[in-house]
Amino acid sequence: MLGGGTLDCKQFFDTLTPVALSPDNASAFADLATIANDINNLEATMRSAKGTYDRVCDNGEKLDASAFGAPMGEVVKLTQSIATTQATLTTAAVKPA
């Protein structure tokens, strides 16, 4: 789209579900609460970008190429953030009790 092409509307995206920790777990495991927050931010970013995709593919909304810059920027940030969150999760998983 950014180069003037057409959007391929044949893609499938799983529905993501925000992570919810109980207040006790969030308090007792601050590192996991931070990770849960990071994952929820990733989920919200994906939902926002997918909303643009859905408006075009499902609802037939017409957007020019420049209208895709912001959602694509969000997808790039999302991709970069996943690696950081995954590394944080791995570090939290190997901490001694």
C-alpha positions as CSV (number, residue, x, y, z in Angstrom):
1,M,0.0,0.0,0.0
2,L,2.8,2.4,0.8
3,G,4.1,2.0,-2.7
4,G,0.7,2.4,-4.3
5,G,-0.2,-1.3,-4.5
6,T,-3.4,-2.9,-3.4
7,L,-4.1,-4.5,0.0
8,D,-4.1,-8.3,0.0
9,C,-7.3,-9.2,2.0
10,K,-6.7,-12.9,2.1
11,Q,-4.8,-12.8,5.4
12,F,-6.1,-14.4,8.6
13,F,-5.4,-13.0,12.1
14,D,-6.1,-14.8,15.3
15,T,-8.0,-12.9,17.9
16,L,-5.7,-12.0,20.7
17,T,-6.8,-11.9,24.3
18,P,-5.3,-9.5,26.9
19,V,-3.5,-11.0,29.8
20,A,-5.1,-10.6,33.2
21,L,-3.3,-11.2,36.5
22,S,-5.1,-11.2,39.8
23,P,-4.2,-8.3,42.1
24,D,-2.4,-10.7,44.4
25,N,-0.3,-12.1,41.6
26,A,0.4,-8.7,40.2
27,S,1.6,-7.6,43.6
28,A,3.7,-10.7,44.3
29,F,5.2,-11.0,40.9
30,A,6.0,-7.5,39.8
31,D,8.2,-8.7,36.9
32,L,5.2,-10.8,35.5
33,A,2.9,-7.8,36.0
34,T,5.3,-5.7,33.8
35,I,5.4,-8.4,31.2
36,A,1.6,-8.7,31.2
37,N,1.3,-5.0,30.7
38,D,3.8,-5.2,27.8
39,I,1.9,-8.0,26.2
40,N,-1.4,-6.1,26.6
41,N,0.2,-3.1,24.9
42,L,1.3,-5.3,22.0
43,E,-2.2,-6.7,21.8
44,A,-3.7,-3.2,21.7
45,T,-1.3,-2.1,19.0
46,M,-2.1,-5.2,16.9
47,R,-5.9,-4.6,17.4
48,S,-5.5,-1.0,16.2
49,A,-3.5,-1.9,13.1
50,K,-5.9,-4.7,12.3
51,G,-8.8,-2.3,12.6
52,T,-7.5,-0.4,9.6
53,Y,-7.1,-3.7,7.7
54,D,-10.7,-4.7,8.6
55,R,-12.1,-1.4,7.6
56,V,-10.6,-1.7,4.1
57,C,-11.1,-5.5,3.6
58,D,-14.4,-6.1,5.4
59,N,-16.1,-2.8,5.1
60,G,-14.8,-1.6,1.7
61,E,-13.4,1.6,3.1
62,K,-11.2,3.4,0.6
63,L,-7.9,4.7,2.0
64,D,-5.1,6.2,0.0
65,A,-1.5,4.9,0.5
66,S,-0.6,7.7,2.9
67,A,-3.4,6.6,5.3
68,F,-1.4,3.3,5.9
69,G,1.7,5.0,7.2
70,A,0.5,5.2,10.8
71,P,-0.8,1.6,11.0
72,M,2.4,0.3,9.3
73,G,4.5,2.2,11.8
74,E,2.6,0.6,14.6
75,V,3.2,-2.9,13.1
76,V,6.9,-2.2,12.9
77,K,7.0,-1.1,16.5
78,L,5.0,-4.2,17.4
79,T,7.5,-6.4,15.7
80,Q,10.4,-4.8,17.5
81,S,8.6,-4.9,20.8
82,I,7.8,-8.6,20.6
83,A,11.5,-9.5,20.7
84,T,12.1,-7.3,23.8
85,T,9.1,-8.8,25.6
86,Q,10.1,-12.3,24.7
87,A,13.6,-11.7,26.1
88,T,12.1,-10.2,29.3
89,L,9.8,-13.2,29.7
90,T,12.7,-15.6,29.2
91,T,14.7,-13.8,31.8
92,A,11.8,-13.9,34.3
93,A,11.3,-17.6,33.7
94,V,14.9,-18.5,34.6
95,K,15.2,-16.5,37.8
96,P,15.8,-18.7,40.9
97,A,13.1,-18.9,43.5
